[in-house]
Amino acid sequence: MEKKFQDLLTSVDVLNTLHGGISEPVLTTRQQAYGREIHVRVPGISKDSMQVEIHNNVLSVFYLIPIDSTGKQINMPVVVYNKTIPYFIDISAIKAVFEENELVVQLPYNELSSGYNRKIQIGEE
């Protein structure tokens, strides 16, 4: 039953693409010993169109689609992932690489990933 449902979804996606639509991106997250990984695959989009940005502690993964508007070409962003980076991720060490046909964003842990603990002395006023 599930195979038939998956085949139906694939057929709908192909027909949508053939008739001018776009394919849905495939996004998976993985927990690794050193940190997290975000894997993004967008059928029909070149790796040159993919973008990864950090702005105000928010990680965004998107791609650009060129659109003609009144004789001008405009690059329209299509956001695939847009979330706040957790406190236990080392923002300065985030990297993005292409592995096969997937964009892989690597989010390494920082020293806070094992938790922050300290005993606080109670003082007198």
VMD Tcl script that builds the backbone (N, CA, C; Angstrom):
set m [mol new atoms 375]
animate dup $m
set s [atomselect $m all]
$s set {name element resname resid chain x y z} {
  {N N MET 1 A 0.818 -1.196 0.000}
  {CA C MET 1 A 0.000 0.000 0.000}
  {C C MET 1 A 0.860 1.257 0.000}
  {N N GLU 2 A 1.904 1.255 0.877}
  {CA C GLU 2 A 2.749 2.446 0.969}
  {C C GLU 2 A 3.506 2.681 -0.341}
  {N N LYS 3 A 3.944 1.611 -1.009}
  {CA C LYS 3 A 4.656 1.751 -2.285}
  {C C LYS 3 A 3.757 2.397 -3.322}
  {N N LYS 4 A 2.483 2.005 -3.379}
  {CA C LYS 4 A 1.549 2.599 -4.333}
  {C C LYS 4 A 1.342 4.085 -4.031}
  {N N PHE 5 A 1.247 4.410 -2.760}
  {CA C PHE 5 A 1.070 5.810 -2.360}
  {C C PHE 5 A 2.305 6.630 -2.743}
  {N N GLN 6 A 3.496 6.080 -2.523}
  {CA C GLN 6 A 4.738 6.767 -2.876}
  {C C GLN 6 A 4.821 6.963 -4.388}
  {N N ASP 7 A 4.435 5.932 -5.162}
  {CA C ASP 7 A 4.425 6.048 -6.623}
  {C C ASP 7 A 3.457 7.128 -7.078}
  {N N LEU 8 A 2.307 7.232 -6.435}
  {CA C LEU 8 A 1.333 8.271 -6.770}
  {C C LEU 8 A 1.907 9.656 -6.502}
  {N N LEU 9 A 2.565 9.816 -5.365}
  {CA C LEU 9 A 3.168 11.102 -5.040}
  {C C LEU 9 A 4.259 11.476 -6.033}
  {N N THR 10 A 5.061 10.501 -6.437}
  {CA C THR 10 A 6.110 10.757 -7.423}
  {C C THR 10 A 5.497 11.171 -8.753}
  {N N SER 11 A 4.428 10.504 -9.173}
  {CA C SER 11 A 3.757 10.853 -10.427}
  {C C SER 11 A 3.191 12.265 -10.391}
  {N N VAL 12 A 2.578 12.632 -9.275}
  {CA C VAL 12 A 2.021 13.975 -9.132}
  {C C VAL 12 A 3.133 15.006 -9.196}
  {N N ASP 13 A 4.269 14.722 -8.551}
  {CA C ASP 13 A 5.395 15.638 -8.552}
  {C C ASP 13 A 5.951 15.817 -9.961}
  {N N VAL 14 A 6.090 14.720 -10.720}
  {CA C VAL 14 A 6.597 14.789 -12.092}
  {C C VAL 14 A 5.631 15.574 -12.973}
  {N N LEU 15 A 4.339 15.300 -12.874}
  {CA C LEU 15 A 3.360 16.033 -13.679}
  {C C LEU 15 A 3.349 17.513 -13.331}
  {N N ASN 16 A 3.461 17.842 -12.059}
  {CA C ASN 16 A 3.516 19.234 -11.639}
  {C C ASN 16 A 4.722 19.926 -12.276}
  {N N THR 17 A 5.864 19.256 -12.281}
  {CA C THR 17 A 7.079 19.822 -12.848}
  {C C THR 17 A 6.941 20.003 -14.354}
  {N N LEU 18 A 6.398 19.009 -15.029}
  {CA C LEU 18 A 6.235 19.097 -16.478}
  {C C LEU 18 A 5.290 20.218 -16.876}
  {N N HIS 19 A 4.361 20.551 -16.035}
  {CA C HIS 19 A 3.389 21.590 -16.350}
  {C C HIS 19 A 3.747 22.933 -15.726}
  {N N GLY 20 A 5.036 23.141 -15.456}
  {CA C GLY 20 A 5.486 24.455 -15.020}
  {C C GLY 20 A 5.685 24.624 -13.535}
  {N N GLY 21 A 5.397 23.616 -12.748}
  {CA C GLY 21 A 5.593 23.734 -11.305}
  {C C GLY 21 A 7.033 23.448 -10.936}
  {N N ILE 22 A 7.278 23.340 -9.666}
  {CA C ILE 22 A 8.618 23.000 -9.203}
  {C C ILE 22 A 8.539 21.746 -8.343}
  {N N SER 23 A 9.630 21.021 -8.270}
  {CA C SER 23 A 9.681 19.839 -7.427}
  {C C SER 23 A 9.856 20.247 -5.980}
  {N N GLU 24 A 9.303 19.469 -5.098}
  {CA C GLU 24 A 9.434 19.748 -3.671}
  {C C GLU 24 A 10.831 19.387 -3.207}
  {N N PRO 25 A 11.449 20.238 -2.415}
  {CA C PRO 25 A 12.754 19.901 -1.856}
  {C C PRO 25 A 12.631 18.774 -0.836}
  {N N VAL 26 A 13.701 18.000 -0.723}
  {CA C VAL 26 A 13.769 16.939 0.274}
  {C C VAL 26 A 14.758 17.403 1.330}
  {N N LEU 27 A 14.301 17.509 2.585}
  {CA C LEU 27 A 15.132 17.997 3.674}
  {C C LEU 27 A 15.127 16.970 4.797}
  {N N THR 28 A 16.322 16.568 5.209}
  {CA C THR 28 A 16.445 15.649 6.341}
  {C C THR 28 A 17.497 16.197 7.297}
  {N N THR 29 A 17.293 15.931 8.577}
  {CA C THR 29 A 18.286 16.315 9.574}
  {C C THR 29 A 18.814 15.043 10.221}
  {N N ARG 30 A 20.095 15.070 10.531}
  {CA C ARG 30 A 20.738 13.909 11.134}
  {C C ARG 30 A 21.540 14.343 12.340}
  {N N GLN 31 A 21.481 13.534 13.375}
  {CA C GLN 31 A 22.258 13.727 14.604}
  {C C GLN 31 A 23.559 12.965 14.422}
  {N N GLN 32 A 24.688 13.619 14.588}
  {CA C GLN 32 A 25.997 12.986 14.519}
  {C C GLN 32 A 26.696 13.166 15.862}
  {N N ALA 33 A 27.810 12.488 16.069}
  {CA C ALA 33 A 28.552 12.612 17.326}
  {C C ALA 33 A 29.124 14.015 17.499}
  {N N TYR 34 A 29.523 14.639 16.403}
  {CA C TYR 34 A 30.143 15.969 16.461}
  {C C TYR 34 A 29.142 17.122 16.354}
  {N N GLY 35 A 27.913 16.829 15.931}
  {CA C GLY 35 A 26.917 17.883 15.748}
  {C C GLY 35 A 25.739 17.392 14.921}
  {N N ARG 36 A 25.067 18.316 14.312}
  {CA C ARG 36 A 23.919 17.989 13.457}
  {C C ARG 36 A 24.266 18.261 12.003}
  {N N GLU 37 A 23.522 17.597 11.122}
  {CA C GLU 37 A 23.652 17.855 9.691}
  {C C GLU 37 A 22.257 18.061 9.111}
  {N N ILE 38 A 22.184 18.999 8.194}
  {CA C ILE 38 A 20.960 19.221 7.437}
  {C C ILE 38 A 21.276 18.855 5.994}
  {N N HIS 39 A 20.531 17.890 5.442}
  {CA C HIS 39 A 20.718 17.453 4.056}
  {C C HIS 39 A 19.558 17.999 3.227}
  {N N VAL 40 A 19.904 18.677 2.137}
  {CA C VAL 40 A 18.891 19.287 1.272}
  {C C VAL 40 A 19.134 18.844 -0.157}
  {N N ARG 41 A 18.083 18.321 -0.780}
  {CA C ARG 41 A 18.126 17.967 -2.197}
  {C C ARG 41 A 16.922 18.610 -2.868}
  {N N VAL 42 A 17.204 19.402 -3.912}
  {CA C VAL 42 A 16.129 20.055 -4.649}
  {C C VAL 42 A 16.246 19.621 -6.108}
  {N N PRO 43 A 15.375 18.703 -6.553}
  {CA C PRO 43 A 15.449 18.228 -7.936}
  {C C PRO 43 A 15.308 19.377 -8.936}
  {N N GLY 44 A 16.173 19.371 -9.939}
  {CA C GLY 44 A 16.091 20.365 -11.005}
  {C C GLY 44 A 16.760 21.693 -10.695}
  {N N ILE 45 A 17.332 21.839 -9.513}
  {CA C ILE 45 A 17.999 23.098 -9.137}
  {C C ILE 45 A 19.500 22.840 -9.089}
  {N N SER 46 A 20.265 23.698 -9.759}
  {CA C SER 46 A 21.718 23.518 -9.780}
  {C C SER 46 A 22.326 23.927 -8.448}
  {N N LYS 47 A 23.496 23.375 -8.167}
  {CA C LYS 47 A 24.139 23.710 -6.900}
  {C C LYS 47 A 24.569 25.166 -6.857}
  {N N ASP 48 A 24.748 25.802 -8.004}
  {CA C ASP 48 A 25.099 27.228 -8.036}
  {C C ASP 48 A 23.953 28.114 -7.571}
  {N N SER 49 A 22.732 27.619 -7.649}
  {CA C SER 49 A 21.568 28.396 -7.217}
  {C C SER 49 A 21.308 28.304 -5.719}
  {N N MET 50 A 21.904 27.313 -5.068}
  {CA C MET 50 A 21.676 27.116 -3.630}
  {C C MET 50 A 22.455 28.147 -2.813}
  {N N GLN 51 A 21.850 28.621 -1.748}
  {CA C GLN 51 A 22.460 29.618 -0.867}
  {C C GLN 51 A 22.263 29.198 0.583}
  {N N VAL 52 A 23.256 29.473 1.422}
  {CA C VAL 52 A 23.167 29.246 2.864}
  {C C VAL 52 A 23.626 30.530 3.536}
  {N N GLU 53 A 22.794 31.070 4.427}
  {CA C GLU 53 A 23.129 32.314 5.105}
  {C C GLU 53 A 22.764 32.245 6.581}
  {N N ILE 54 A 23.521 32.981 7.381}
  {CA C ILE 54 A 23.189 33.178 8.792}
  {C C ILE 54 A 22.956 34.673 8.967}
  {N N HIS 55 A 21.796 35.019 9.493}
  {CA C HIS 55 A 21.471 36.421 9.743}
  {C C HIS 55 A 20.730 36.513 11.075}
  {N N ASN 56 A 21.296 37.281 12.010}
  {CA C ASN 56 A 20.699 37.434 13.336}
  {C C ASN 56 A 20.384 36.097 13.994}
  {N N ASN 57 A 21.364 35.189 13.963}
  {CA C ASN 57 A 21.259 33.890 14.614}
  {C C ASN 57 A 20.207 32.964 13.983}
  {N N VAL 58 A 19.831 33.243 12.749}
  {CA C VAL 58 A 18.890 32.394 12.019}
  {C C VAL 58 A 19.608 31.816 10.804}
  {N N LEU 59 A 19.538 30.485 10.664}
  {CA C LEU 59 A 20.133 29.796 9.525}
  {C C LEU 59 A 19.076 29.665 8.437}
  {N N SER 60 A 19.416 30.124 7.240}
  {CA C SER 60 A 18.499 30.030 6.098}
  {C C SER 60 A 19.171 29.274 4.963}
  {N N VAL 61 A 18.432 28.335 4.387}
  {CA C VAL 61 A 18.858 27.624 3.191}
  {C C VAL 61 A 17.792 27.908 2.148}
  {N N PHE 62 A 18.226 28.410 1.000}
  {CA C PHE 62 A 17.268 28.757 -0.051}
  {C C PHE 62 A 17.943 28.634 -1.408}
  {N N TYR 63 A 17.130 28.707 -2.447}
  {CA C TYR 63 A 17.664 28.727 -3.805}
  {C C TYR 63 A 16.962 29.836 -4.569}
  {N N LEU 64 A 17.595 30.251 -5.659}
  {CA C LEU 64 A 17.082 31.364 -6.457}
  {C C LEU 64 A 16.520 30.850 -7.766}
  {N N ILE 65 A 15.335 31.337 -8.105}
  {CA C ILE 65 A 14.703 31.005 -9.380}
  {C C ILE 65 A 14.628 32.295 -10.198}
  {N N PRO 66 A 15.225 32.314 -11.400}
  {CA C PRO 66 A 15.125 33.516 -12.233}
  {C C PRO 66 A 13.721 33.652 -12.829}
  {N N ILE 67 A 13.146 34.830 -12.686}
  {CA C ILE 67 A 11.807 35.108 -13.204}
  {C C ILE 67 A 11.884 36.375 -14.052}
  {N N ASP 68 A 11.261 36.337 -15.231}
  {CA C ASP 68 A 11.187 37.534 -16.071}
  {C C ASP 68 A 9.971 38.340 -15.678}
  {N N SER 69 A 10.198 39.617 -15.373}
  {CA C SER 69 A 9.111 40.512 -14.988}
  {C C SER 69 A 9.297 41.836 -15.711}
  {N N THR 70 A 8.365 42.126 -16.577}
  {CA C THR 70 A 8.387 43.355 -17.394}
  {C C THR 70 A 9.745 43.575 -18.038}
  {N N GLY 71 A 10.279 42.522 -18.639}
  {CA C GLY 71 A 11.535 42.612 -19.363}
  {C C GLY 71 A 12.785 42.551 -18.506}
  {N N LYS 72 A 12.631 42.448 -17.207}
  {CA C LYS 72 A 13.788 42.355 -16.314}
  {C C LYS 72 A 13.815 40.979 -15.673}
  {N N GLN 73 A 15.024 40.480 -15.465}
  {CA C GLN 73 A 15.158 39.189 -14.794}
  {C C GLN 73 A 15.368 39.442 -13.306}
  {N N ILE 74 A 14.518 38.805 -12.509}
  {CA C ILE 74 A 14.581 38.929 -11.058}
  {C C ILE 74 A 14.842 37.546 -10.484}
  {N N ASN 75 A 15.758 37.463 -9.522}
  {CA C ASN 75 A 16.006 36.186 -8.843}
  {C C ASN 75 A 15.106 36.098 -7.620}
  {N N MET 76 A 14.154 35.183 -7.684}
  {CA C MET 76 A 13.187 34.998 -6.610}
  {C C MET 76 A 13.680 33.922 -5.659}
  {N N PRO 77 A 13.849 34.243 -4.353}
  {CA C PRO 77 A 14.300 33.208 -3.414}
  {C C PRO 77 A 13.163 32.268 -3.012}
  {N N VAL 78 A 13.493 30.994 -2.923}
  {CA C VAL 78 A 12.568 29.977 -2.438}
  {C C VAL 78 A 13.231 29.356 -1.202}
  {N N VAL 79 A 12.638 29.597 -0.031}
  {CA C VAL 79 A 13.228 29.170 1.233}
  {C C VAL 79 A 12.916 27.696 1.485}
  {N N VAL 80 A 13.954 26.927 1.801}
  {CA C VAL 80 A 13.822 25.512 2.109}
  {C C VAL 80 A 13.890 25.288 3.622}
  {N N TYR 81 A 14.758 26.067 4.298}
  {CA C TYR 81 A 14.964 25.900 5.739}
  {C C TYR 81 A 15.238 27.283 6.315}
  {N N ASN 82 A 14.587 27.611 7.428}
  {CA C ASN 82 A 14.766 28.917 8.062}
  {C C ASN 82 A 14.445 28.777 9.548}
  {N N LYS 83 A 15.484 28.555 10.370}
  {CA C LYS 83 A 15.260 28.350 11.802}
  {C C LYS 83 A 16.372 28.994 12.617}
  {N N THR 84 A 16.029 29.327 13.859}
  {CA C THR 84 A 17.008 29.861 14.793}
  {C C THR 84 A 18.021 28.782 15.145}
  {N N ILE 85 A 19.281 29.174 15.200}
  {CA C ILE 85 A 20.355 28.242 15.527}
  {C C ILE 85 A 20.353 28.022 17.037}
  {N N PRO 86 A 20.319 26.775 17.504}
  {CA C PRO 86 A 20.312 26.507 18.945}
  {C C PRO 86 A 21.597 26.992 19.618}
  {N N TYR 87 A 21.515 27.253 20.910}
  {CA C TYR 87 A 22.642 27.780 21.682}
  {C C TYR 87 A 23.828 26.819 21.737}
  {N N PHE 88 A 23.599 25.522 21.551}
  {CA C PHE 88 A 24.667 24.534 21.670}
  {C C PHE 88 A 25.392 24.248 20.350}
  {N N ILE 89 A 25.120 25.073 19.317}
  {CA C ILE 89 A 25.794 24.943 18.026}
  {C C ILE 89 A 26.856 26.035 17.920}
  {N N ASP 90 A 28.040 25.674 17.443}
  {CA C ASP 90 A 29.134 26.628 17.238}
  {C C ASP 90 A 28.893 27.360 15.914}
  {N N ILE 91 A 28.307 28.538 16.003}
  {CA C ILE 91 A 27.914 29.288 14.800}
  {C C ILE 91 A 29.113 29.572 13.899}
  {N N SER 92 A 30.249 29.900 14.490}
  {CA C SER 92 A 31.421 30.261 13.688}
  {C C SER 92 A 31.994 29.069 12.912}
  {N N ALA 93 A 31.619 27.848 13.257}
  {CA C ALA 93 A 32.163 26.661 12.594}
  {C C ALA 93 A 31.178 25.993 11.633}
  {N N ILE 94 A 30.024 26.606 11.390}
  {CA C ILE 94 A 29.044 26.023 10.459}
  {C C ILE 94 A 29.628 26.025 9.044}
  {N N LYS 95 A 29.493 24.873 8.362}
  {CA C LYS 95 A 29.992 24.729 6.996}
  {C C LYS 95 A 28.902 24.135 6.116}
  {N N ALA 96 A 29.027 24.382 4.832}
  {CA C ALA 96 A 28.121 23.782 3.854}
  {C C ALA 96 A 28.967 23.186 2.731}
  {N N VAL 97 A 28.644 21.945 2.357}
  {CA C VAL 97 A 29.349 21.247 1.288}
  {C C VAL 97 A 28.332 20.516 0.421}
  {N N PHE 98 A 28.754 20.183 -0.798}
  {CA C PHE 98 A 27.928 19.335 -1.645}
  {C C PHE 98 A 28.493 17.925 -1.630}
  {N N GLU 99 A 27.640 16.968 -1.324}
  {CA C GLU 99 A 27.987 15.556 -1.376}
  {C C GLU 99 A 27.015 14.904 -2.339}
  {N N GLU 100 A 27.560 14.413 -3.456}
  {CA C GLU 100 A 26.759 13.872 -4.536}
  {C C GLU 100 A 25.792 14.966 -4.999}
  {N N ASN 101 A 24.488 14.760 -4.934}
  {CA C ASN 101 A 23.533 15.776 -5.381}
  {C C ASN 101 A 22.841 16.466 -4.223}
  {N N GLU 102 A 23.453 16.420 -3.037}
  {CA C GLU 102 A 22.844 17.003 -1.845}
  {C C GLU 102 A 23.707 18.116 -1.275}
  {N N LEU 103 A 23.045 19.153 -0.809}
  {CA C LEU 103 A 23.707 20.178 -0.016}
  {C C LEU 103 A 23.686 19.689 1.427}
  {N N VAL 104 A 24.843 19.680 2.084}
  {CA C VAL 104 A 24.936 19.243 3.472}
  {C C VAL 104 A 25.448 20.428 4.294}
  {N N VAL 105 A 24.626 20.874 5.247}
  {CA C VAL 105 A 25.025 21.946 6.148}
  {C C VAL 105 A 25.418 21.280 7.462}
  {N N GLN 106 A 26.672 21.489 7.878}
  {CA C GLN 106 A 27.196 20.862 9.085}
  {C C GLN 106 A 27.142 21.863 10.235}
  {N N LEU 107 A 26.502 21.459 11.323}
  {CA C LEU 107 A 26.321 22.306 12.494}
  {C C LEU 107 A 27.031 21.661 13.689}
  {N N PRO 108 A 28.325 21.972 13.898}
  {CA C PRO 108 A 29.056 21.331 14.991}
  {C C PRO 108 A 28.631 21.873 16.356}
  {N N TYR 109 A 28.706 20.992 17.345}
  {CA C TYR 109 A 28.378 21.390 18.710}
  {C C TYR 109 A 29.474 22.282 19.284}
  {N N ASN 110 A 29.118 23.106 20.273}
  {CA C ASN 110 A 30.092 23.873 21.035}
  {C C ASN 110 A 30.195 23.268 22.436}
  {N N GLU 111 A 30.918 23.926 23.329}
  {CA C GLU 111 A 31.126 23.378 24.676}
  {C C GLU 111 A 29.850 23.347 25.509}
  {N N LEU 112 A 28.809 24.062 25.104}
  {CA C LEU 112 A 27.553 24.063 25.854}
  {C C LEU 112 A 26.662 22.863 25.530}
  {N N SER 113 A 27.079 22.047 24.562}
  {CA C SER 113 A 26.236 20.923 24.145}
  {C C SER 113 A 26.085 19.870 25.231}
  {N N SER 114 A 27.058 19.795 26.121}
  {CA C SER 114 A 26.940 18.813 27.197}
  {C C SER 114 A 26.251 19.411 28.415}
  {N N GLY 115 A 25.734 20.607 28.265}
  {CA C GLY 115 A 25.019 21.256 29.359}
  {C C GLY 115 A 25.924 22.207 30.123}
  {N N TYR 116 A 25.353 23.211 30.678}
  {CA C TYR 116 A 26.099 24.194 31.461}
  {C C TYR 116 A 25.704 24.016 32.910}
  {N N ASN 117 A 26.673 23.743 33.756}
  {CA C ASN 117 A 26.404 23.528 35.171}
  {C C ASN 117 A 27.387 24.334 36.000}
  {N N ARG 118 A 26.896 24.949 37.049}
  {CA C ARG 118 A 27.760 25.572 38.059}
  {C C ARG 118 A 26.956 25.788 39.318}
  {N N LYS 119 A 27.642 25.688 40.421}
  {CA C LYS 119 A 26.998 25.908 41.713}
  {C C LYS 119 A 27.078 27.401 42.025}
  {N N ILE 120 A 25.974 27.975 42.445}
  {CA C ILE 120 A 25.920 29.405 42.738}
  {C C ILE 120 A 25.844 29.579 44.250}
  {N N GLN 121 A 26.782 30.323 44.773}
  {CA C GLN 121 A 26.801 30.602 46.201}
  {C C GLN 121 A 25.718 31.619 46.536}
  {N N ILE 122 A 25.030 31.389 47.593}
  {CA C ILE 122 A 23.983 32.314 48.038}
  {C C ILE 122 A 24.623 33.280 49.019}
  {N N GLY 123 A 24.573 34.557 48.677}
  {CA C GLY 123 A 25.211 35.577 49.513}
  {C C GLY 123 A 24.192 36.310 50.374}
  {N N GLU 124 A 24.707 37.126 51.231}
  {CA C GLU 124 A 23.880 37.986 52.104}
  {C C GLU 124 A 23.778 39.350 51.448}
  {N N GLU 125 A 22.670 40.026 51.720}
  {CA C GLU 125 A 22.476 41.363 51.158}
  {C C GLU 125 A 23.184 42.406 51.948}
}
mol reanalyze $m
mol bondsrecalc $m
mol representation Tube
mol addrep $m
